[in-house]
Amino acid sequence: MIKALQSELTINVVASIIVSLIFLATGFVWGKYKERRRKYGRNLEEYDFYPFTVTRENFGEFSLKDFRLGMHYFLKNEDHTAARQLIFIGEQNNVRSQLEPAEQKVYVQLFEKYHGKTIADDTHEFLENYGRIVRLIGKSFPNTGMEILLHNLADPAHSLIALENDVTGRHLRDGTTNLLIDLKRRQLLSEEKLNYELNIGARRFKCTTIPIKRKEFGIVGAICINVDANYITEEVLKDRQRIENWFANFCRTDMQVDENILSKDEYAKALKGKRHFKDETV
């Protein structure tokens, strides 16, 4: 009888210790989560005053009214993440020129409190490798009528930071117009911007725009690919020699490397004579 009571008591004590440890661990994790939320904050989209709206006509608009609300809120209530996102959007939309003189002083306070100067610098550094990717892809397809470029949308007035195979006549540090607003609008509508046609006067382009997102700030840049459609259809296809020259540029290589990029099945077929992915003779 005594042994039974001792055994039951031991089980209850052990169970109590386990439950206590579970509650302790849960409390620790929750405390860390709350601490992290206080330190880093929420995303700006979680606040009612997110300063970007989409109209009934699906046009994106920067909301100066909501920006003002956010500006005053983050001066009184600290949120490092959301406040820096607000500053990022403000700089993208040249908010300094839109605010009244008294509010410009408030914005300067916000800018200094959350170290706004580092936002553009950090984004430029973040995009450096994307610039390298754009340049290398462009150099792989010279003289083909395919332009590839990179926009830094933290600085819309001088956004163009990488450009290869120029077909649009733009230059480095040229600005962008409504690209950022259009990408944000499409993001809210869950739309991609792939394979679209642009007709400007007599010129025609096939384009693709790929937004570059950063966890801290949302859309910070964009890679754009522009194919001069008229050049392909009117110049390249004009005669056989021009077609051959275009394909020579398109398939041009600078070196030969000994490596395999095929699956095991495709590799075996290649050794047996299969010449391309549509070849059904093997």
C-alpha positions as CSV (number, residue, x, y, z in Angstrom):
1,M,0.0,0.0,0.0
2,I,2.8,2.4,1.0
3,K,4.8,1.5,-2.1
4,A,1.7,2.2,-4.3
5,L,1.3,5.6,-2.7
6,Q,4.9,6.4,-3.1
7,S,4.8,5.4,-6.8
8,E,1.7,7.5,-7.4
9,L,3.3,10.4,-5.5
10,T,6.4,10.1,-7.7
11,I,4.4,10.1,-10.9
12,N,2.5,13.2,-9.8
13,V,5.7,15.0,-8.9
14,V,7.3,14.1,-12.2
15,A,4.2,15.1,-14.1
16,S,4.1,18.5,-12.2
17,I,7.7,19.1,-13.0
18,I,7.2,18.3,-16.7
19,V,4.1,20.6,-16.9
20,S,6.1,23.4,-15.1
21,L,9.0,23.0,-17.6
22,I,6.5,23.2,-20.5
23,F,5.0,26.4,-19.2
24,L,8.4,27.8,-18.5
25,A,9.6,27.0,-22.0
26,T,6.4,28.4,-23.5
27,G,6.8,31.6,-21.5
28,F,10.4,32.0,-22.5
29,V,9.6,31.6,-26.2
30,W,6.6,34.0,-26.0
31,G,8.8,36.5,-24.1
32,K,11.5,36.3,-26.8
33,Y,8.8,36.7,-29.4
34,K,7.4,39.8,-27.7
35,E,10.9,41.2,-27.2
36,R,11.7,40.7,-30.9
37,R,8.4,42.4,-31.9
38,R,9.3,45.4,-29.6
39,K,12.8,45.6,-31.0
40,Y,12.1,45.1,-34.7
41,G,8.5,45.8,-35.0
42,R,5.9,44.9,-37.6
43,N,5.7,45.4,-41.3
44,L,4.2,48.6,-42.5
45,E,1.4,46.8,-44.3
46,E,0.0,45.7,-40.9
47,Y,-0.9,49.3,-40.0
48,D,-4.0,51.1,-41.2
49,F,-2.0,54.0,-42.6
50,Y,0.0,52.1,-45.1
51,P,0.6,54.9,-47.6
52,F,-0.2,53.1,-50.9
53,T,-3.6,52.5,-52.3
54,V,-5.2,51.1,-55.5
55,T,-8.0,53.1,-57.1
56,R,-11.1,51.6,-58.6
57,E,-9.4,51.9,-62.0
58,N,-6.5,49.8,-60.7
59,F,-4.1,52.7,-60.6
60,G,-1.6,52.8,-57.8
61,E,-1.4,56.0,-55.7
62,F,0.9,57.2,-53.0
63,S,-1.3,58.5,-50.1
64,L,0.3,61.6,-48.6
65,K,-2.4,61.7,-45.9
66,D,-1.6,58.2,-44.7
67,F,2.1,59.0,-44.9
68,R,1.6,61.9,-42.5
69,L,-0.3,59.7,-40.1
70,G,2.5,57.2,-40.1
71,M,5.1,59.9,-39.7
72,H,3.6,61.3,-36.5
73,Y,2.8,57.9,-35.2
74,F,6.3,56.5,-35.4
75,L,7.8,59.6,-33.8
76,K,5.7,58.8,-30.7
77,N,5.6,55.0,-31.0
78,E,8.8,53.2,-31.9
79,D,8.7,50.5,-34.6
80,H,12.1,50.2,-36.3
81,T,10.9,48.0,-39.1
82,A,7.7,49.8,-40.2
83,A,9.2,53.3,-39.7
84,R,12.1,52.5,-42.0
85,Q,9.7,51.1,-44.6
86,L,7.7,54.3,-44.3
87,I,10.8,56.4,-44.9
88,F,11.8,54.2,-47.8
89,I,8.4,54.7,-49.5
90,G,8.6,58.4,-48.7
91,E,12.0,58.8,-50.4
92,Q,10.7,56.8,-53.4
93,N,7.9,59.3,-53.8
94,N,9.9,62.4,-53.2
95,V,7.8,63.2,-50.1
96,R,10.0,66.1,-49.0
97,S,8.7,68.2,-51.9
98,Q,5.1,67.4,-51.0
99,L,5.1,68.1,-47.3
100,E,4.4,71.6,-45.8
101,P,7.5,73.3,-44.3
102,A,6.4,72.5,-40.7
103,E,5.9,68.8,-41.6
104,Q,9.2,68.7,-43.4
105,K,10.8,69.4,-40.0
106,V,8.8,66.5,-38.6
107,Y,10.0,64.2,-41.4
108,V,13.6,65.2,-40.7
109,Q,13.2,64.2,-37.1
110,L,11.7,60.8,-38.2
111,F,14.5,60.4,-40.8
112,E,17.2,61.0,-38.1
113,K,15.5,58.9,-35.5
114,Y,15.5,55.8,-37.7
115,H,18.8,56.4,-39.5
116,G,17.2,57.1,-42.9
117,K,20.5,57.8,-44.6
118,T,21.5,54.2,-44.3
119,I,18.4,52.9,-46.1
120,A,19.4,54.0,-49.6
121,D,23.0,53.0,-48.9
122,D,22.0,49.5,-47.7
123,T,19.7,49.1,-50.7
124,H,22.5,50.1,-53.2
125,E,24.7,47.5,-51.6
126,F,21.9,44.9,-51.6
127,L,21.5,45.4,-55.4
128,E,25.2,45.2,-56.3
129,N,25.1,41.5,-57.1
130,Y,21.9,42.0,-59.2
131,G,23.9,44.5,-61.2
132,R,26.6,41.9,-61.9
133,I,23.9,39.4,-63.0
134,V,22.4,41.9,-65.4
135,R,25.8,42.8,-66.9
136,L,26.8,39.2,-67.4
137,I,23.5,38.1,-68.9
138,G,23.6,41.1,-71.3
139,K,27.2,40.3,-72.3
140,S,26.1,36.7,-73.1
141,F,23.7,38.0,-75.9
142,P,25.4,41.0,-77.6
143,N,24.0,42.6,-80.7
144,T,20.7,40.7,-80.6
145,G,18.3,43.6,-79.9
146,M,17.8,42.4,-76.3
147,E,18.4,45.1,-73.7
148,I,18.6,44.2,-70.0
149,L,18.8,46.7,-67.2
150,L,18.5,47.2,-63.5
151,H,16.6,49.9,-61.6
152,N,17.3,50.9,-58.0
153,L,13.9,52.0,-56.9
154,A,15.2,53.5,-53.6
155,D,16.3,56.4,-55.9
156,P,13.6,56.8,-58.6
157,A,15.1,60.0,-59.9
158,H,18.4,58.2,-60.8
159,S,17.2,54.6,-60.8
160,L,19.1,53.1,-63.8
161,I,22.2,51.5,-62.3
162,A,23.1,48.8,-64.8
163,L,22.5,48.6,-68.6
164,E,23.6,46.2,-71.3
165,N,22.8,46.1,-75.0
166,D,21.1,49.5,-75.1
167,V,18.1,49.6,-77.5
168,T,16.1,52.4,-75.7
169,G,18.6,55.2,-75.8
170,R,18.7,55.5,-72.0
171,H,21.8,56.1,-69.9
172,L,23.0,55.2,-66.4
173,R,21.4,57.3,-63.6
174,D,18.4,58.1,-65.8
175,G,15.2,58.1,-63.7
176,T,12.0,56.0,-63.9
177,T,8.5,57.3,-64.2
178,N,5.6,55.2,-62.9
179,L,7.5,51.8,-62.7
180,L,7.4,51.6,-58.9
181,I,3.7,52.5,-58.6
182,D,2.9,50.0,-61.3
183,L,4.8,47.2,-59.6
184,K,3.3,47.9,-56.3
185,R,-0.2,47.9,-57.8
186,R,0.5,44.6,-59.5
187,Q,1.8,43.2,-56.3
188,L,-1.4,44.1,-54.5
189,L,-3.4,42.5,-57.3
190,S,-1.1,39.4,-57.4
191,E,-0.2,40.1,-61.0
192,E,3.1,39.4,-62.8
193,K,4.6,41.7,-65.5
194,L,5.8,39.2,-68.0
195,N,5.8,39.2,-71.8
196,Y,4.0,42.5,-72.4
197,E,3.9,44.6,-75.5
198,L,4.9,48.3,-75.6
199,N,4.1,50.5,-78.6
200,I,5.7,53.9,-78.5
201,G,5.2,55.9,-81.8
202,A,6.6,53.7,-84.5
203,R,8.6,51.5,-82.1
204,R,7.5,48.2,-80.7
205,F,9.0,46.1,-77.9
206,K,8.4,42.8,-76.1
207,C,9.2,43.4,-72.4
208,T,9.4,41.6,-69.1
209,T,9.9,43.3,-65.7
210,I,10.9,41.3,-62.6
211,P,10.6,43.1,-59.3
212,I,13.3,42.6,-56.7
213,K,11.9,42.4,-53.2
214,R,13.7,42.9,-49.9
215,K,12.1,41.6,-46.6
216,E,12.8,44.9,-44.8
217,F,11.4,47.3,-47.5
218,G,9.3,45.4,-50.1
219,I,10.1,46.2,-53.7
220,V,13.5,47.8,-53.9
221,G,14.5,47.3,-57.5
222,A,13.5,45.7,-60.9
223,I,15.3,43.9,-63.7
224,C,13.8,44.8,-67.1
225,I,14.3,42.9,-70.4
226,N,13.3,44.8,-73.5
227,V,13.4,43.1,-77.0
228,D,13.3,45.5,-79.9
229,A,10.6,43.7,-81.9
230,N,10.9,45.9,-85.0
231,Y,14.7,45.2,-85.2
232,I,14.1,41.5,-85.2
233,T,11.2,41.5,-87.7
234,E,12.4,44.3,-90.0
235,E,16.2,44.1,-89.9
236,V,17.2,40.6,-88.8
237,L,14.6,38.8,-90.9
238,K,15.4,40.9,-94.0
239,D,17.8,38.4,-95.6
240,R,19.5,35.1,-94.9
241,Q,22.9,36.7,-94.1
242,R,21.4,38.9,-91.3
243,I,19.6,36.0,-89.8
244,E,22.8,33.9,-89.7
245,N,24.7,36.9,-88.2
246,W,22.0,37.3,-85.5
247,F,22.0,33.6,-84.6
248,A,25.8,33.6,-84.6
249,N,25.7,36.4,-81.9
250,F,22.9,34.6,-80.0
251,C,24.9,31.3,-79.9
252,R,28.3,32.9,-79.5
253,T,30.6,31.4,-76.8
254,D,33.9,32.4,-75.4
255,M,35.2,29.1,-74.1
256,Q,34.4,25.4,-73.9
257,V,33.9,23.7,-70.5
258,D,33.8,20.0,-69.8
259,E,30.8,19.5,-67.6
260,N,27.3,17.8,-67.8
261,I,24.0,19.7,-67.4
262,L,21.8,16.9,-68.7
263,S,19.7,14.4,-66.7
264,K,21.0,10.8,-66.7
265,D,18.4,9.8,-69.3
266,E,19.2,12.8,-71.6
267,Y,22.9,12.2,-71.2
268,A,22.6,8.7,-72.4
269,K,20.5,9.8,-75.4
270,A,23.1,12.5,-76.2
271,L,25.8,9.9,-76.3
272,K,23.7,7.9,-78.7
273,G,23.2,10.9,-81.1
274,K,20.3,12.9,-79.8
275,R,21.0,16.5,-81.0
276,H,18.4,18.7,-79.2
277,F,15.5,18.5,-76.7
278,K,12.9,18.1,-79.5
279,D,14.9,15.4,-81.4
280,E,12.8,12.2,-81.4
281,T,15.1,10.1,-83.6
282,V,16.8,8.6,-80.6
